[in-house]
């Protein structure tokens, strides 16, 4: 039985996608307290990921998501979401679904910080995330 591994570039793509989602969710929720709560909840959800996805997301170093604008971050994150699903479907199909569930869990955790009712900007972001994941 062979063990499936991801290259450092593959792991970095997954990290960019997942932690980028956290960054976008935090930025989409107005207010410093709401933004911080959303960010912490989503990041904690990512740290609980299991399997190959969990290993990749919890590996160091974390990706650099700095961009001049939030649009710049989105331009890094959405292609990384789609690329992550594609590479996992190719290398480890079961892990592709694990990745989707992990991102969904992070999104739900962030939304839960507002009593399950995301801000309208966050709701639109969630739709874009789902689309990038192929949902």
N, CA, C and O atoms as a GROMACS GRO file, in nm:
protein
  540
    1UNK      N    1   0.084  -0.117   0.000
    1UNK     CA    2   0.000   0.000   0.000
    1UNK      C    3   0.089   0.125   0.000
    1UNK      O    4   0.179   0.137   0.083
    2UNK      N    5   0.065   0.216  -0.092
    2UNK     CA    6   0.146   0.336  -0.101
    2UNK      C    7   0.082   0.451  -0.022
    2UNK      O    8  -0.040   0.461  -0.012
    3UNK      N    9   0.167   0.535   0.031
    3UNK     CA   10   0.121   0.651   0.106
    3UNK      C   11   0.119   0.770   0.011
    3UNK      O   12   0.215   0.796  -0.061
    4UNK      N   13   0.009   0.840   0.013
    4UNK     CA   14  -0.004   0.959  -0.072
    4UNK      C   15   0.058   1.076   0.002
    4UNK      O   16   0.029   1.100   0.119
    5UNK      N   17   0.144   1.148  -0.067
    5UNK     CA   18   0.206   1.266  -0.009
    5UNK      C   19   0.184   1.385  -0.101
    5UNK      O   20   0.159   1.370  -0.221
    6UNK      N   21   0.192   1.500  -0.042
    6UNK     CA   22   0.181   1.624  -0.119
    6UNK      C   23   0.317   1.691  -0.122
    6UNK      O   24   0.392   1.687  -0.024
    7UNK      N   25   0.348   1.753  -0.233
    7UNK     CA   26   0.471   1.831  -0.242
    7UNK      C   27   0.455   1.956  -0.155
    7UNK      O   28   0.344   1.990  -0.114
    8UNK      N   29   0.565   2.023  -0.130
    8UNK     CA   30   0.558   2.148  -0.053
    8UNK      C   31   0.471   2.251  -0.125
    8UNK      O   32   0.397   2.327  -0.062
    9UNK      N   33   0.479   2.253  -0.258
    9UNK     CA   34   0.396   2.346  -0.336
    9UNK      C   35   0.248   2.310  -0.324
    9UNK      O   36   0.163   2.398  -0.314
   10UNK      N   37   0.217   2.179  -0.326
   10UNK     CA   38   0.079   2.136  -0.310
   10UNK      C   39   0.026   2.178  -0.173
   10UNK      O   40  -0.084   2.233  -0.163
   11UNK      N   41   0.104   2.153  -0.069
   11UNK     CA   42   0.063   2.190   0.067
   11UNK      C   43   0.045   2.340   0.077
   11UNK      O   44  -0.049   2.388   0.143
   12UNK      N   45   0.132   2.415   0.014
   12UNK     CA   46   0.122   2.562   0.018
   12UNK      C   47  -0.006   2.609  -0.052
   12UNK      O   48  -0.068   2.706  -0.009
   13UNK      N   49  -0.046   2.541  -0.159
   13UNK     CA   50  -0.170   2.576  -0.228
   13UNK      C   51  -0.289   2.553  -0.136
   13UNK      O   52  -0.378   2.638  -0.128
   14UNK      N   53  -0.292   2.440  -0.067
   14UNK     CA   54  -0.401   2.412   0.028
   14UNK      C   55  -0.403   2.515   0.140
   14UNK      O   56  -0.509   2.563   0.179
   15UNK      N   57  -0.285   2.548   0.192
   15UNK     CA   58  -0.277   2.648   0.298
   15UNK      C   59  -0.324   2.785   0.251
   15UNK      O   60  -0.396   2.854   0.323
   16UNK      N   61  -0.282   2.824   0.132
   16UNK     CA   62  -0.324   2.953   0.078
   16UNK      C   63  -0.475   2.958   0.065
   16UNK      O   64  -0.538   3.058   0.100
   17UNK      N   65  -0.534   2.850   0.017
   17UNK     CA   66  -0.679   2.844   0.002
   17UNK      C   67  -0.748   2.851   0.137
   17UNK      O   68  -0.836   2.935   0.157
   18UNK      N   69  -0.709   2.765   0.229
   18UNK     CA   70  -0.779   2.755   0.356
   18UNK      C   71  -0.760   2.878   0.444
   18UNK      O   72  -0.856   2.936   0.494
   19UNK      N   73  -0.635   2.918   0.463
   19UNK     CA   74  -0.611   3.035   0.549
   19UNK      C   75  -0.652   3.164   0.479
   19UNK      O   76  -0.680   3.265   0.543
   20UNK      N   77  -0.654   3.161   0.347
   20UNK     CA   78  -0.707   3.274   0.272
   20UNK      C   79  -0.856   3.291   0.295
   20UNK      O   80  -0.906   3.403   0.304
   21UNK      N   81  -0.928   3.179   0.304
   21UNK     CA   82  -1.071   3.185   0.336
   21UNK      C   83  -1.090   3.252   0.472
   21UNK      O   84  -1.179   3.335   0.488
   22UNK      N   85  -1.006   3.216   0.569
   22UNK     CA   86  -1.015   3.277   0.702
   22UNK      C   87  -0.994   3.429   0.691
   22UNK      O   88  -1.068   3.507   0.750
   23UNK      N   89  -0.893   3.468   0.616
   23UNK     CA   90  -0.864   3.611   0.598
   23UNK      C   91  -0.981   3.683   0.534
   23UNK      O   92  -1.020   3.791   0.579
   24UNK      N   93  -1.038   3.625   0.429
   24UNK     CA   94  -1.152   3.688   0.361
   24UNK      C   95  -1.275   3.695   0.450
   24UNK      O   96  -1.345   3.795   0.451
   25UNK      N   97  -1.302   3.588   0.525
   25UNK     CA   98  -1.417   3.588   0.616
   25UNK      C   99  -1.403   3.696   0.722
   25UNK      O  100  -1.499   3.766   0.753
   26UNK      N  101  -1.284   3.709   0.775
   26UNK     CA  102  -1.260   3.812   0.877
   26UNK      C  103  -1.278   3.952   0.818
   26UNK      O  104  -1.336   4.039   0.883
   27UNK      N  105  -1.230   3.972   0.699
   27UNK     CA  106  -1.240   4.104   0.636
   27UNK      C  107  -1.382   4.138   0.593
   27UNK      O  108  -1.420   4.255   0.590
   28UNK      N  109  -1.461   4.037   0.561
   28UNK     CA  110  -1.597   4.061   0.514
   28UNK      C  111  -1.692   4.100   0.626
   28UNK      O  112  -1.797   4.159   0.602
   29UNK      N  113  -1.656   4.066   0.748
   29UNK     CA  114  -1.743   4.095   0.862
   29UNK      C  115  -1.702   4.228   0.924
   29UNK      O  116  -1.593   4.238   0.981
   30UNK      N  117  -1.787   4.329   0.915
   30UNK     CA  118  -1.748   4.461   0.964
   30UNK      C  119  -1.734   4.464   1.117
   30UNK      O  120  -1.803   4.392   1.189
   31UNK      N  121  -1.644   4.546   1.162
   31UNK     CA  122  -1.623   4.562   1.305
   31UNK      C  123  -1.509   4.476   1.353
   31UNK      O  124  -1.496   4.360   1.314
   32UNK      N  125  -1.425   4.534   1.438
   32UNK     CA  126  -1.306   4.464   1.484
   32UNK      C  127  -1.341   4.341   1.568
   32UNK      O  128  -1.278   4.237   1.551
   33UNK      N  129  -1.437   4.351   1.655
   33UNK     CA  130  -1.470   4.236   1.741
   33UNK      C  131  -1.530   4.124   1.659
   33UNK      O  132  -1.490   4.008   1.673
   34UNK      N  133  -1.626   4.156   1.573
   34UNK     CA  134  -1.688   4.053   1.488
   34UNK      C  135  -1.585   3.990   1.396
   34UNK      O  136  -1.586   3.869   1.375
   35UNK      N  137  -1.497   4.071   1.341
   35UNK     CA  138  -1.393   4.022   1.251
   35UNK      C  139  -1.299   3.927   1.324
   35UNK      O  140  -1.264   3.821   1.272
   36UNK      N  141  -1.258   3.965   1.444
   36UNK     CA  142  -1.167   3.881   1.522
   36UNK      C  143  -1.234   3.750   1.561
   36UNK      O  144  -1.172   3.644   1.551
   37UNK      N  145  -1.358   3.755   1.605
   37UNK     CA  146  -1.430   3.633   1.642
   37UNK      C  147  -1.441   3.538   1.522
   37UNK      O  148  -1.419   3.418   1.536
   38UNK      N  149  -1.475   3.592   1.406
   38UNK     CA  150  -1.488   3.509   1.285
   38UNK      C  151  -1.354   3.446   1.249
   38UNK      O  152  -1.348   3.328   1.215
   39UNK      N  153  -1.249   3.525   1.256
   39UNK     CA  154  -1.116   3.476   1.221
   39UNK      C  155  -1.071   3.365   1.315
   39UNK      O  156  -1.021   3.262   1.270
   40UNK      N  157  -1.087   3.385   1.444
   40UNK     CA  158  -1.044   3.286   1.543
   40UNK      C  159  -1.124   3.157   1.526
   40UNK      O  160  -1.066   3.048   1.529
   41UNK      N  161  -1.254   3.168   1.510
   41UNK     CA  162  -1.340   3.049   1.497
   41UNK      C  163  -1.303   2.970   1.372
   41UNK      O  164  -1.292   2.847   1.376
   42UNK      N  165  -1.285   3.038   1.261
   42UNK     CA  166  -1.252   2.970   1.136
   42UNK      C  167  -1.114   2.906   1.143
   42UNK      O  168  -1.096   2.792   1.098
   43UNK      N  169  -1.017   2.976   1.199
   43UNK     CA  170  -0.881   2.921   1.210
   43UNK      C  171  -0.878   2.800   1.302
   43UNK      O  172  -0.807   2.703   1.275
   44UNK      N  173  -0.954   2.803   1.410
   44UNK     CA  174  -0.962   2.687   1.499
   44UNK      C  175  -1.021   2.567   1.426
   44UNK      O  176  -0.977   2.454   1.445
   45UNK      N  177  -1.119   2.592   1.343
   45UNK     CA  178  -1.179   2.483   1.264
   45UNK      C  179  -1.076   2.421   1.171
   45UNK      O  180  -1.074   2.299   1.154
   46UNK      N  181  -0.991   2.502   1.111
   46UNK     CA  182  -0.888   2.449   1.022
   46UNK      C  183  -0.788   2.362   1.098
   46UNK      O  184  -0.741   2.261   1.047
   47UNK      N  185  -0.757   2.402   1.220
   47UNK     CA  186  -0.659   2.326   1.298
   47UNK      C  187  -0.711   2.188   1.339
   47UNK      O  188  -0.633   2.102   1.380
   48UNK      N  189  -0.840   2.166   1.328
   48UNK     CA  190  -0.896   2.035   1.364
   48UNK      C  191  -0.906   1.941   1.243
   48UNK      O  192  -0.953   1.828   1.256
   49UNK      N  193  -0.862   1.987   1.128
   49UNK     CA  194  -0.868   1.903   1.008
   49UNK      C  195  -0.785   1.778   1.027
   49UNK      O  196  -0.683   1.778   1.095
   50UNK      N  197  -0.831   1.670   0.966
   50UNK     CA  198  -0.764   1.542   0.979
   50UNK      C  199  -0.712   1.495   0.843
   50UNK      O  200  -0.733   1.560   0.741
   51UNK      N  201  -0.645   1.382   0.844
   51UNK     CA  202  -0.598   1.321   0.721
   51UNK      C  203  -0.489   1.402   0.653
   51UNK      O  204  -0.421   1.484   0.715
   52UNK      N  205  -0.475   1.378   0.526
   52UNK     CA  206  -0.375   1.446   0.445
   52UNK      C  207  -0.398   1.597   0.446
   52UNK      O  208  -0.303   1.676   0.451
   53UNK      N  209  -0.524   1.637   0.441
   53UNK     CA  210  -0.559   1.780   0.444
   53UNK      C  211  -0.514   1.842   0.577
   53UNK      O  212  -0.452   1.948   0.578
   54UNK      N  213  -0.546   1.776   0.686
   54UNK     CA  214  -0.506   1.828   0.817
   54UNK      C  215  -0.355   1.842   0.829
   54UNK      O  216  -0.304   1.940   0.883
   55UNK      N  217  -0.284   1.742   0.779
   55UNK     CA  218  -0.138   1.747   0.782
   55UNK      C  219  -0.086   1.867   0.703
   55UNK      O  220   0.001   1.940   0.750
   56UNK      N  221  -0.139   1.888   0.585
   56UNK     CA  222  -0.095   2.000   0.500
   56UNK      C  223  -0.129   2.134   0.564
   56UNK      O  224  -0.047   2.226   0.562
   57UNK      N  225  -0.249   2.147   0.619
   57UNK     CA  226  -0.290   2.275   0.675
   57UNK      C  227  -0.214   2.311   0.802
   57UNK      O  228  -0.195   2.428   0.832
   58UNK      N  229  -0.171   2.210   0.875
   58UNK     CA  230  -0.104   2.237   1.002
   58UNK      C  231   0.048   2.237   0.990
   58UNK      O  232   0.118   2.254   1.090
   59UNK      N  233   0.098   2.220   0.869
   59UNK     CA  234   0.242   2.224   0.844
   59UNK      C  235   0.290   2.370   0.849
   59UNK      O  236   0.212   2.462   0.826
   60UNK      N  237   0.415   2.387   0.878
   60UNK     CA  238   0.473   2.521   0.881
   60UNK      C  239   0.559   2.538   0.757
   60UNK      O  240   0.603   2.437   0.702
   61UNK      N  241   0.586   2.656   0.711
   61UNK     CA  242   0.528   2.783   0.755
   61UNK      C  243   0.393   2.806   0.690
   61UNK      O  244   0.359   2.744   0.589
   62UNK      N  245   0.316   2.896   0.748
   62UNK     CA  246   0.186   2.932   0.692
   62UNK      C  247   0.209   3.026   0.572
   62UNK      O  248   0.313   3.091   0.563
   63UNK      N  249   0.112   3.031   0.482
   63UNK     CA  250   0.130   3.112   0.361
   63UNK      C  251   0.129   3.262   0.390
   63UNK      O  252   0.071   3.307   0.489
   64UNK      N  253   0.192   3.335   0.304
   64UNK     CA  254   0.192   3.481   0.312
   64UNK      C  255   0.075   3.531   0.228
   64UNK      O  256   0.076   3.519   0.106
   65UNK      N  257  -0.025   3.585   0.294
   65UNK     CA  258  -0.145   3.632   0.223
   65UNK      C  259  -0.153   3.783   0.214
   65UNK      O  260  -0.260   3.840   0.194
   66UNK      N  261  -0.040   3.847   0.228
   66UNK     CA  262  -0.040   3.993   0.222
   66UNK      C  263  -0.059   4.039   0.078
   66UNK      O  264   0.008   3.992  -0.014
   67UNK      N  265  -0.150   4.132   0.064
   67UNK     CA  266  -0.175   4.194  -0.066
   67UNK      C  267  -0.212   4.339  -0.036
   67UNK      O  268  -0.250   4.374   0.076
   68UNK      N  269  -0.202   4.421  -0.136
   68UNK     CA  270  -0.231   4.562  -0.116
   68UNK      C  271  -0.378   4.588  -0.089
   68UNK      O  272  -0.414   4.685  -0.022
   69UNK      N  273  -0.463   4.501  -0.141
   69UNK     CA  274  -0.608   4.518  -0.123
   69UNK      C  275  -0.672   4.384  -0.090
   69UNK      O  276  -0.611   4.278  -0.108
   70UNK      N  277  -0.793   4.390  -0.042
   70UNK     CA  278  -0.868   4.267  -0.017
   70UNK      C  279  -0.893   4.194  -0.149
   70UNK      O  280  -0.894   4.071  -0.152
   71UNK      N  281  -0.912   4.268  -0.254
   71UNK     CA  282  -0.928   4.206  -0.388
   71UNK      C  283  -0.802   4.129  -0.425
   71UNK      O  284  -0.810   4.023  -0.487
   72UNK      N  285  -0.687   4.182  -0.387
   72UNK     CA  286  -0.562   4.112  -0.412
   72UNK      C  287  -0.555   3.979  -0.339
   72UNK      O  288  -0.507   3.880  -0.394
   73UNK      N  289  -0.604   3.976  -0.214
   73UNK     CA  290  -0.609   3.851  -0.139
   73UNK      C  291  -0.705   3.754  -0.209
   73UNK      O  292  -0.673   3.636  -0.225
   74UNK      N  293  -0.820   3.804  -0.249
   74UNK     CA  294  -0.918   3.719  -0.317
   74UNK      C  295  -0.859   3.660  -0.445
   74UNK      O  296  -0.887   3.545  -0.480
   75UNK      N  297  -0.778   3.737  -0.515
   75UNK     CA  298  -0.716   3.687  -0.638
   75UNK      C  299  -0.615   3.576  -0.612
   75UNK      O  300  -0.582   3.499  -0.703
   76UNK      N  301  -0.566   3.566  -0.490
   76UNK     CA  302  -0.480   3.454  -0.451
   76UNK      C  303  -0.564   3.334  -0.405
   76UNK      O  304  -0.532   3.220  -0.436
   77UNK      N  305  -0.669   3.364  -0.331
   77UNK     CA  306  -0.744   3.260  -0.260
   77UNK      C  307  -0.836   3.179  -0.351
   77UNK      O  308  -0.833   3.056  -0.347
   78UNK      N  309  -0.916   3.244  -0.433
   78UNK     CA  310  -1.014   3.169  -0.512
   78UNK      C  311  -0.950   3.072  -0.611
   78UNK      O  312  -0.996   2.958  -0.622
   79UNK      N  313  -0.845   3.112  -0.683
   79UNK     CA  314  -0.778   3.013  -0.768
   79UNK      C  315  -0.715   2.900  -0.685
   79UNK      O  316  -0.712   2.785  -0.730
   80UNK      N  317  -0.664   2.932  -0.565
   80UNK     CA  318  -0.605   2.829  -0.480
   80UNK      C  319  -0.711   2.730  -0.432
   80UNK      O  320  -0.682   2.611  -0.419
   81UNK      N  321  -0.832   2.777  -0.405
   81UNK     CA  322  -0.941   2.686  -0.366
   81UNK      C  323  -0.968   2.586  -0.478
   81UNK      O  324  -0.974   2.465  -0.454
   82UNK      N  325  -0.985   2.637  -0.598
   82UNK     CA  326  -1.014   2.551  -0.712
   82UNK      C  327  -0.896   2.457  -0.740
   82UNK      O  328  -0.917   2.338  -0.764
   83UNK      N  329  -0.775   2.509  -0.735
   83UNK     CA  330  -0.656   2.426  -0.759
   83UNK      C  331  -0.642   2.317  -0.652
   83UNK      O  332  -0.601   2.205  -0.682
   84UNK      N  333  -0.674   2.350  -0.528
   84UNK     CA  334  -0.666   2.252  -0.420
   84UNK      C  335  -0.758   2.134  -0.444
   84UNK      O  336  -0.719   2.019  -0.430
   85UNK      N  337  -0.882   2.165  -0.480
   85UNK     CA  338  -0.978   2.058  -0.507
   85UNK      C  339  -0.930   1.973  -0.624
   85UNK      O  340  -0.936   1.850  -0.618
   86UNK      N  341  -0.884   2.037  -0.730
   86UNK     CA  342  -0.838   1.962  -0.847
   86UNK      C  343  -0.719   1.872  -0.815
   86UNK      O  344  -0.716   1.756  -0.856
   87UNK      N  345  -0.621   1.925  -0.742
   87UNK     CA  346  -0.503   1.843  -0.714
   87UNK      C  347  -0.538   1.728  -0.621
   87UNK      O  348  -0.484   1.618  -0.634
   88UNK      N  349  -0.629   1.752  -0.526
   88UNK     CA  350  -0.670   1.643  -0.438
   88UNK      C  351  -0.756   1.540  -0.512
   88UNK      O  352  -0.744   1.420  -0.486
   89UNK      N  353  -0.840   1.585  -0.602
   89UNK     CA  354  -0.919   1.490  -0.682
   89UNK      C  355  -0.827   1.401  -0.765
   89UNK      O  356  -0.857   1.284  -0.789
   90UNK      N  357  -0.716   1.456  -0.809
   90UNK     CA  358  -0.621   1.381  -0.890
   90UNK      C  359  -0.534   1.288  -0.804
   90UNK      O  360  -0.512   1.173  -0.842
   91UNK      N  361  -0.487   1.337  -0.690
   91UNK     CA  362  -0.392   1.260  -0.608
   91UNK      C  363  -0.459   1.175  -0.500
   91UNK      O  364  -0.412   1.066  -0.469
   92UNK      N  365  -0.569   1.225  -0.442
   92UNK     CA  366  -0.633   1.156  -0.329
   92UNK      C  367  -0.780   1.196  -0.325
   92UNK      O  368  -0.818   1.281  -0.245
   93UNK      N  369  -0.864   1.135  -0.409
   93UNK     CA  370  -1.004   1.176  -0.420
   93UNK      C  371  -1.080   1.187  -0.288
   93UNK      O  372  -1.163   1.277  -0.272
   94UNK      N  373  -1.055   1.098  -0.195
   94UNK     CA  374  -1.123   1.106  -0.065
   94UNK      C  375  -1.085   1.235   0.006
   94UNK      O  376  -1.167   1.296   0.075
   95UNK      N  377  -0.962   1.277  -0.010
   95UNK     CA  378  -0.915   1.399   0.055
   95UNK      C  379  -0.976   1.526  -0.007
   95UNK      O  380  -0.983   1.629   0.058
   96UNK      N  381  -1.019   1.518  -0.131
   96UNK     CA  382  -1.086   1.634  -0.193
   96UNK      C  383  -1.214   1.664  -0.116
   96UNK      O  384  -1.245   1.780  -0.090
   97UNK      N  385  -1.288   1.561  -0.081
   97UNK     CA  386  -1.410   1.582  -0.003
   97UNK      C  387  -1.376   1.627   0.139
   97UNK      O  388  -1.448   1.709   0.197
   98UNK      N  389  -1.269   1.574   0.195
   98UNK     CA  390  -1.223   1.616   0.326
   98UNK      C  391  -1.190   1.766   0.324
   98UNK      O  392  -1.224   1.839   0.417
   99UNK      N  393  -1.125   1.811   0.218
   99UNK     CA  394  -1.091   1.953   0.205
   99UNK      C  395  -1.217   2.038   0.198
   99UNK      O  396  -1.228   2.140   0.266
  100UNK      N  397  -1.313   1.997   0.116
  100UNK     CA  398  -1.440   2.071   0.105
  100UNK      C  399  -1.508   2.080   0.242
  100UNK      O  400  -1.556   2.187   0.281
  101UNK      N  401  -1.513   1.967   0.314
  101UNK     CA  402  -1.577   1.967   0.446
  101UNK      C  403  -1.501   2.056   0.544
  101UNK      O  404  -1.562   2.125   0.625
  102UNK      N  405  -1.371   2.054   0.536
  102UNK     CA  406  -1.289   2.138   0.625
  102UNK      C  407  -1.318   2.286   0.600
  102UNK      O  408  -1.336   2.363   0.695
  103UNK      N  409  -1.322   2.324   0.474
  103UNK     CA  410  -1.353   2.465   0.443
  103UNK      C  411  -1.495   2.498   0.487
  103UNK      O  412  -1.519   2.606   0.542
  104UNK      N  413  -1.590   2.408   0.463
  104UNK     CA  414  -1.729   2.431   0.505
  104UNK      C  415  -1.738   2.446   0.657
  104UNK      O  416  -1.815   2.528   0.707
  105UNK      N  417  -1.660   2.368   0.729
  105UNK     CA  418  -1.659   2.378   0.875
  105UNK      C  419  -1.605   2.513   0.919
  105UNK      O  420  -1.658   2.574   1.011
  106UNK      N  421  -1.499   2.559   0.855
  106UNK     CA  422  -1.442   2.690   0.888
  106UNK      C  423  -1.541   2.802   0.859
  106UNK      O  424  -1.556   2.895   0.938
  107UNK      N  425  -1.609   2.791   0.746
  107UNK     CA  426  -1.709   2.892   0.709
  107UNK      C  427  -1.823   2.892   0.811
  107UNK      O  428  -1.867   2.997   0.856
  108UNK      N  429  -1.871   2.773   0.846
  108UNK     CA  430  -1.980   2.763   0.943
  108UNK      C  431  -1.938   2.817   1.080
  108UNK      O  432  -2.017   2.882   1.148
  109UNK      N  433  -1.815   2.789   1.120
  109UNK     CA  434  -1.766   2.839   1.248
  109UNK      C  435  -1.761   2.991   1.249
  109UNK      O  436  -1.798   3.054   1.349
  110UNK      N  437  -1.718   3.050   1.139
  110UNK     CA  438  -1.715   3.196   1.130
  110UNK      C  439  -1.856   3.253   1.133
  110UNK      O  440  -1.882   3.354   1.199
  111UNK      N  441  -1.948   3.190   1.061
  111UNK     CA  442  -2.088   3.237   1.057
  111UNK      C  443  -2.154   3.224   1.194
  111UNK      O  444  -2.237   3.307   1.231
  112UNK      N  445  -2.117   3.122   1.268
  112UNK     CA  446  -2.176   3.097   1.399
  112UNK      C  447  -2.147   3.210   1.496
  112UNK      O  448  -2.222   3.230   1.591
  113UNK      N  449  -2.039   3.284   1.474
  113UNK     CA  450  -2.005   3.394   1.564
  113UNK      C  451  -2.107   3.506   1.556
  113UNK      O  452  -2.110   3.593   1.643
  114UNK      N  453  -2.190   3.505   1.453
  114UNK     CA  454  -2.297   3.604   1.440
  114UNK      C  455  -2.432   3.536   1.459
  114UNK      O  456  -2.530   3.572   1.393
  115UNK      N  457  -2.437   3.440   1.547
  115UNK     CA  458  -2.560   3.365   1.575
  115UNK      C  459  -2.613   3.297   1.450
  115UNK      O  460  -2.734   3.285   1.430
  116UNK      N  461  -2.521   3.252   1.366
  116UNK     CA  462  -2.560   3.178   1.247
  116UNK      C  463  -2.613   3.263   1.134
  116UNK      O  464  -2.658   3.210   1.033
  117UNK      N  465  -2.609   3.393   1.149
  117UNK     CA  466  -2.662   3.482   1.045
  117UNK      C  467  -2.549   3.571   0.994
  117UNK      O  468  -2.517   3.673   1.055
  118UNK      N  469  -2.488   3.533   0.884
  118UNK     CA  470  -2.374   3.612   0.835
  118UNK      C  471  -2.418   3.748   0.783
  118UNK      O  472  -2.530   3.767   0.736
  119UNK      N  473  -2.327   3.842   0.793
  119UNK     CA  474  -2.344   3.974   0.734
  119UNK      C  475  -2.366   3.954   0.584
  119UNK      O  476  -2.313   3.858   0.528
  120UNK      N  477  -2.442   4.040   0.516
  120UNK     CA  478  -2.466   4.021   0.373
  120UNK      C  479  -2.338   4.007   0.289
  120UNK      O  480  -2.334   3.928   0.195
  121UNK      N  481  -2.235   4.082   0.323
  121UNK     CA  482  -2.108   4.069   0.249
  121UNK      C  483  -2.048   3.931   0.273
  121UNK      O  484  -1.989   3.872   0.182
  122UNK      N  485  -2.062   3.880   0.394
  122UNK     CA  486  -2.011   3.746   0.425
  122UNK      C  487  -2.092   3.641   0.351
  122UNK      O  488  -2.036   3.543   0.302
  123UNK      N  489  -2.221   3.659   0.344
  123UNK     CA  490  -2.307   3.564   0.271
  123UNK      C  491  -2.265   3.555   0.125
  123UNK      O  492  -2.261   3.446   0.068
  124UNK      N  493  -2.235   3.667   0.064
  124UNK     CA  494  -2.190   3.667  -0.076
  124UNK      C  495  -2.054   3.598  -0.088
  124UNK      O  496  -2.031   3.522  -0.182
  125UNK      N  497  -1.966   3.624   0.007
  125UNK     CA  498  -1.836   3.560   0.007
  125UNK      C  499  -1.851   3.408   0.018
  125UNK      O  500  -1.780   3.334  -0.050
  126UNK      N  501  -1.941   3.363   0.101
  126UNK     CA  502  -1.964   3.219   0.117
  126UNK      C  503  -2.011   3.158  -0.015
  126UNK      O  504  -1.969   3.048  -0.050
  127UNK      N  505  -2.095   3.228  -0.087
  127UNK     CA  506  -2.138   3.178  -0.219
  127UNK      C  507  -2.018   3.166  -0.313
  127UNK      O  508  -2.006   3.069  -0.388
  128UNK      N  509  -1.931   3.264  -0.310
  128UNK     CA  510  -1.812   3.261  -0.396
  128UNK      C  511  -1.717   3.147  -0.356
  128UNK      O  512  -1.657   3.083  -0.442
  129UNK      N  513  -1.705   3.124  -0.227
  129UNK     CA  514  -1.621   3.013  -0.179
  129UNK      C  515  -1.678   2.880  -0.228
  129UNK      O  516  -1.605   2.796  -0.279
  130UNK      N  517  -1.808   2.862  -0.210
  130UNK     CA  518  -1.873   2.739  -0.257
  130UNK      C  519  -1.852   2.718  -0.406
  130UNK      O  520  -1.826   2.606  -0.451
  131UNK      N  521  -1.863   2.824  -0.482
  131UNK     CA  522  -1.844   2.814  -0.627
  131UNK      C  523  -1.700   2.773  -0.660
  131UNK      O  524  -1.678   2.688  -0.747
  132UNK      N  525  -1.604   2.833  -0.592
  132UNK     CA  526  -1.464   2.799  -0.618
  132UNK      C  527  -1.432   2.654  -0.582
  132UNK      O  528  -1.344   2.592  -0.641
  133UNK      N  529  -1.505   2.602  -0.483
  133UNK     CA  530  -1.488   2.462  -0.442
  133UNK      C  531  -1.559   2.363  -0.533
  133UNK      O  532  -1.543   2.242  -0.520
  134UNK      N  533  -1.639   2.416  -0.625
  134UNK     CA  534  -1.713   2.331  -0.715
  134UNK      C  535  -1.841   2.276  -0.654
  134UNK      O  536  -1.893   2.174  -0.700
  135UNK      N  537  -1.892   2.343  -0.551
  135UNK     CA  538  -2.018   2.301  -0.485
  135UNK      C  539  -2.138   2.359  -0.558
  135UNK      O  540  -2.252   2.336  -0.518
   0.00000   0.00000   0.00000
